[in-house]
Amino acid sequence: MCRASRVKNINNISVRAKGGIAMLKYIRQEHVRWLSCVLLLIGYGCGGGGEDSSTVSGNESSICTVSGRPSINQVAGIFSNGQTITITGTGFGSCGPTVVLFDDFEKGIEGSNISTSLNSAVVKQWSAVSTDYQPVYSTLQSHSGIKSMLIDYAQQGRWAEVQFSGTNCVYFSFWMLVPSDSCVPGVYNQDGPNWKFVLLSGNPWPASDFTSVFLQDLPNPAFSLMSAWYDSAGLYNGSDTATSMIKGRWHRFEWSFYGHTSAGFIHGWEMNDGSPRRQIQNATGISSLHANDLWGLVRFPAYARQDNVAKNYYDDIYVAIGVGAQARVEIGNNADYSDCTALAILTTRSWSDTLIRADVRHGSFDVDDNVYLFVIDASGAASPGFALTLGHTY
């Protein structure tokens, strides 16, 4: 599969490349990419860096090795929000994520527009927001801390997006809330509900773009899993599924994407305080990315129909890229990762097979809560939980 894609891409570029140097450089890049795919097929993953390393760009790719299940031996540092801890153990894998955004919206001012200023998010900043009507910081609802991002759909077209260097590996996680007195946007519009609550695309949009959509009001409607949208020719379309999301309760969605013309995947999960984390999308061996595309932005939301009643909130938004995008560190409320009904992602600074440095993000947990720390490698395998107490020093 990878070899066929490699030959196709080299043939395409040979028409455009000028000079032997450009051609040789492209062949070198594609050879590395092909080798990474081969290693993935025989039990390895693809590799990347931590927050402090450079982002993946163009068609370049590193090799990531993962073996067995991660295991935590020790944690050192002050285990409090914003503090850096050091995690030692085995089997973490050779690559971690490149974190391009984490925002819990605590830096913002109530009622102000979401900022794109340098370092205005917890990690980095939003790249762009809608121009006519903008999302705002709000203290009316929050999943963590006292603030979140409010989208009021009385005016159509509000969104915030993070942009990044082109990549074919993306992982994102976020919490969102539809209040009890609100609805899916469009319920009170003559054209009916239509809420595409997140978008992944090449930059500029549309390029191999994917979104997930609600076409009915909560509770428990069928909704469309991640499917190709505007630039959809030949790309995968997801099916409908049920969700445990209800009004008045914070709900987490997360997706992991690998882009390929024929061997891509889309994995998705959901959870809330009444339902443990469960997989809702498992599409493998799919066409998820056009041959000449790379993904370059994630937007919240993609589209929502104008509705004078509809409002929703986003919080604890995390976006990572690179061949180690899915690798991460989390804290949860159960020793078994799959049984957790509360999770919070820490933001990593550096990553190796035996040592990780990460900044604590407490999510909905409080000081003195007993929690479990997990390391998830680039393949998605989670370690056993390592018991800790928030606010303590180790």
C-alpha positions in Angstrom: 0.0 0.0 0.0 2.7 2.5 1.0 4.9 1.5 -2.0 2.0 2.1 -4.5 1.4 5.5 -2.9 5.1 6.3 -3.1 5.3 5.6 -6.8 2.2 7.6 -7.6 3.4 10.6 -5.7 6.9 10.5 -7.3 5.3 10.3 -10.8 3.1 13.3 -10.0 6.0 15.4 -8.7 8.3 14.6 -11.6 6.1 16.6 -13.9 6.4 19.7 -11.8 9.9 19.4 -10.3 12.6 21.6 -11.9 16.1 20.2 -11.7 17.7 17.0 -10.4 18.1 18.4 -6.9 14.4 18.9 -6.3 13.6 15.5 -7.6 16.3 13.8 -5.5 15.1 15.6 -2.4 11.5 14.5 -3.0 12.6 10.9 -3.5 14.5 11.0 -0.2 11.5 12.3 1.6 9.2 9.7 0.1 11.6 6.9 0.8 11.6 7.9 4.5 7.8 8.0 4.4 7.5 4.6 2.8 9.9 3.1 5.3 7.8 4.5 8.1 4.8 2.8 6.7 6.6 -0.5 6.4 7.7 -0.3 10.0 4.1 0.5 11.0 2.8 -2.5 9.2 5.3 -4.8 11.0 4.5 -3.5 14.5 6.1 -0.1 14.8 4.6 3.4 14.8 5.6 6.7 13.3 7.6 9.3 15.3 7.6 12.9 16.2 8.7 15.3 18.9 7.4 17.0 22.0 6.0 20.5 22.4 9.6 21.9 22.3 10.4 20.3 18.9 9.7 21.5 15.5 6.4 20.6 13.8 6.1 18.2 10.9 6.1 19.9 7.6 5.8 18.9 4.0 6.1 15.2 3.3 8.9 14.6 5.8 8.4 11.9 8.4 10.3 10.3 11.2 10.3 6.7 12.3 8.6 5.9 15.6 9.1 2.7 17.5 6.6 1.3 20.0 6.8 -2.0 21.7 4.6 -3.6 24.3 2.5 -1.7 26.8 3.7 1.5 28.5 4.5 1.3 32.2 5.1 4.1 34.7 7.7 3.5 37.4 8.0 6.9 39.0 6.7 10.5 39.0 8.8 13.4 40.3 7.7 17.0 40.8 4.8 19.1 42.2 1.6 17.5 40.9 -0.4 20.7 40.6 -2.0 22.6 37.8 0.6 24.2 35.5 3.6 22.5 37.2 6.1 20.4 35.2 6.5 16.7 36.3 9.0 14.1 35.1 7.6 10.6 34.4 10.0 7.6 34.1 9.2 4.1 33.0 9.4 1.8 30.0 7.7 1.3 26.7 6.6 4.9 26.2 7.7 4.7 22.5 10.3 6.8 20.8 8.0 9.7 19.8 5.5 12.0 21.5 3.1 14.6 20.2 3.8 18.1 18.8 1.2 20.1 20.7 0.0 23.0 18.6 -2.8 24.2 21.0 -4.2 23.6 24.4 -6.7 26.1 25.8 -8.8 26.0 28.9 -9.7 29.7 28.3 -8.6 30.8 31.8 -6.3 33.5 30.4 -9.2 35.3 28.7 -11.4 38.2 30.0 -15.1 37.5 30.5 -17.1 38.6 27.5 -14.1 39.4 25.4 -13.5 37.9 21.9 -11.3 34.8 21.8 -7.7 36.1 21.4 -5.2 35.3 18.7 -2.4 37.1 20.4 0.9 35.3 21.0 0.7 32.7 23.8 -2.9 33.8 24.7 -3.9 30.1 25.1 -2.3 27.9 27.7 -0.1 26.4 25.0 0.4 28.7 22.0 -2.6 30.5 20.6 -5.6 30.4 18.2 -4.6 31.3 14.7 -7.9 32.8 13.5 -11.4 33.6 14.5 -14.5 34.5 12.5 -14.6 38.1 11.6 -18.2 39.3 11.6 -19.3 37.5 14.8 -16.8 36.0 17.2 -16.8 33.5 20.0 -16.1 34.9 23.5 -14.7 33.9 26.9 -17.4 33.1 29.3 -17.8 32.4 33.0 -21.4 31.1 32.6 -20.2 27.5 32.2 -16.9 25.7 32.5 -15.5 22.2 32.4 -12.3 23.1 34.2 -11.5 26.3 36.1 -14.1 29.1 35.7 -14.1 29.8 32.0 -14.9 28.3 28.6 -15.5 29.4 25.0 -19.1 30.5 24.3 -20.6 30.2 20.8 -23.9 32.1 20.5 -25.7 31.0 17.3 -28.0 34.0 17.1 -25.6 35.2 14.5 -24.3 32.6 12.0 -20.7 32.1 11.4 -18.8 32.1 14.7 -15.7 29.9 15.0 -12.1 29.7 16.2 -9.4 27.7 14.5 -5.8 26.6 15.0 -3.5 26.3 12.0 -0.3 24.3 11.8 2.4 23.0 9.4 1.1 20.4 7.0 0.8 16.9 8.4 -1.0 13.6 7.7 -1.3 12.7 11.5 -3.6 14.7 13.8 -5.1 14.0 17.2 -7.6 16.3 18.9 -9.7 16.2 22.1 -12.3 18.7 23.4 -15.1 19.0 25.9 -18.4 20.6 24.9 -21.7 21.5 26.5 -25.2 22.2 25.2 -27.0 23.8 28.2 -30.4 22.4 29.3 -32.2 25.5 28.0 -30.4 25.4 24.6 -30.5 23.2 21.5 -28.6 22.0 18.5 -28.3 25.0 16.2 -31.1 25.1 13.7 -33.9 23.6 15.8 -35.6 27.0 15.8 -34.7 27.7 12.1 -37.1 26.8 9.3 -34.3 24.8 7.6 -33.9 22.5 10.6 -30.9 21.5 12.8 -27.4 21.4 11.3 -24.4 21.6 13.6 -21.0 20.6 12.3 -19.2 21.0 15.6 -15.6 20.4 14.5 -13.6 20.5 11.2 -10.2 19.1 10.1 -8.9 20.4 6.8 -5.9 21.3 4.7 -5.1 25.0 4.8 -6.7 26.9 3.2 -10.1 25.2 3.5 -11.4 23.1 1.8 -8.8 20.5 1.2 -9.4 16.8 2.3 -11.7 18.3 4.9 -13.7 16.2 7.4 -16.5 17.1 9.8 -19.0 15.5 12.1 -22.6 16.7 12.2 -25.8 16.7 14.3 -29.0 17.0 12.2 -31.4 16.4 15.2 -31.7 17.9 18.6 -30.4 16.2 21.8 -30.9 14.0 23.7 -29.5 10.9 22.0 -29.9 11.6 18.3 -28.1 9.7 15.7 -25.3 11.8 14.4 -22.8 11.5 11.5 -19.3 10.4 12.4 -16.3 12.1 10.7 -17.0 12.2 7.0 -15.4 14.1 4.0 -17.2 17.4 3.4 -16.6 19.9 0.6 -13.4 18.4 -0.9 -14.9 14.9 -0.7 -14.3 13.2 -4.1 -13.0 9.7 -3.4 -12.6 10.2 0.3 -14.2 8.3 3.2 -17.7 9.0 4.4 -18.6 7.9 7.9 -21.9 6.3 9.1 -24.4 7.5 11.6 -24.2 6.4 15.2 -25.8 7.0 18.6 -24.2 9.2 21.2 -24.5 9.4 25.0 -24.4 13.2 24.8 -27.3 14.9 26.6 -28.1 18.5 27.4 -26.7 20.0 30.6 -23.7 17.6 30.8 -20.2 18.1 29.6 -19.2 15.6 26.9 -15.7 14.8 25.5 -15.1 13.9 21.9 -11.6 12.9 20.5 -10.4 11.8 17.1 -7.1 10.5 15.7 -6.5 10.8 12.0 -3.9 9.2 9.7 -4.0 10.5 6.2 -3.3 8.3 3.2 -4.8 7.7 -0.2 -5.7 4.1 0.6 -4.4 3.0 4.0 -5.6 5.9 6.2 -7.6 5.6 9.4 -10.0 7.6 11.5 -10.5 6.6 15.2 -13.0 8.4 17.4 -14.1 8.2 21.1 -16.6 9.8 23.4 -17.1 10.0 27.2 -18.8 11.9 30.0 -19.3 11.6 33.7 -22.1 9.1 33.2 -20.5 6.9 30.5 -16.9 5.6 30.3 -14.7 6.3 27.3 -15.8 4.2 24.4 -14.8 4.0 20.7 -17.4 5.3 18.3 -15.5 5.3 15.1 -13.0 2.8 13.8 -12.4 3.3 10.1 -9.2 1.7 8.8 -7.8 1.1 5.3 -9.6 4.1 4.0 -8.9 7.0 1.6 -8.6 9.9 4.1 -6.3 12.3 2.3 -5.9 13.3 -1.4 -2.5 12.5 -2.8 -1.2 16.1 -2.9 -2.9 17.3 0.4 -1.8 17.7 4.0 -3.9 18.8 6.9 -3.3 22.2 8.3 -6.2 23.4 10.5 -8.8 22.4 13.1 -11.8 24.6 13.6 -14.6 24.7 16.2 -17.3 24.6 14.9 -17.2 24.0 11.1 -20.7 25.3 10.6 -23.9 25.9 12.5 -27.3 27.1 11.3 -28.5 30.4 12.7 -30.7 29.9 15.8 -31.8 32.5 18.3 -32.0 29.9 21.1 -28.9 27.8 20.5 -25.7 28.3 22.5 -22.9 26.0 23.3 -19.6 25.9 25.1 -16.2 24.4 24.4 -13.5 23.8 26.9 -10.1 22.0 27.4 -9.4 21.9 23.7 -6.2 20.0 22.8 -4.7 19.6 19.3 -1.5 17.7 18.5 0.1 16.8 15.2 3.0 14.8 13.8 3.6 11.1 13.6 3.4 10.8 17.4 0.2 12.9 17.5 -1.8 10.2 19.4 0.8 9.8 22.1 -0.1 11.7 25.3 -0.3 11.8 29.1 -3.6 11.9 30.9 -5.1 11.7 34.4 -8.3 9.8 35.1 -10.6 8.7 37.9 -10.1 4.9 37.4 -7.0 2.6 37.4 -8.2 1.2 34.1 -8.1 3.9 31.4 -11.1 2.4 29.5 -13.2 2.7 32.7 -12.6 6.4 33.3 -15.5 8.8 33.2 -13.3 11.8 33.8 -10.0 12.5 32.0 -7.6 15.4 31.5 -4.7 15.6 29.1 -1.4 17.0 30.3 0.7 18.9 27.8 4.1 17.2 27.1 7.4 19.1 26.8 9.7 16.2 25.9 9.3 12.5 25.2 11.5 9.4 25.0 11.0 5.7 25.5 11.8 5.9 29.2 11.2 9.6 30.2 8.5 12.2 29.7 8.3 15.8 30.9 4.8 17.2 31.0 2.9 20.1 32.4 0.0 19.2 34.7 -3.5 20.2 33.5 -6.1 19.2 36.1 -9.3 19.4 34.0 -12.3 18.9 36.2 -10.3 17.5 39.1 -9.5 19.4 42.3 -6.7 19.6 44.7 -6.5 16.5 46.9 -8.4 14.4 44.4 -7.0 10.9 44.1 -6.3 10.3 40.4 -4.5 7.9 38.1 -1.8 8.9 35.6 -1.6 7.2 32.2 0.9 7.3 29.4 -0.6 6.5 26.0 1.9 5.7 23.2 1.7 6.6 19.6 -0.3 3.5 18.7 -3.0 4.3 21.3 -1.9 1.7 24.0 -2.4 3.0 27.5 -0.3 2.2 30.6 -1.8 0.9 33.8 -2.9 3.8 36.0 -0.3 5.2 38.4 -2.0 6.4 41.6 -1.3 10.1 42.6 -3.0 12.9 44.5 -3.4 16.3 43.0 -1.5 19.0 44.9 1.1 16.7 46.4 4.8 16.7 45.7 6.6 13.5 44.6 
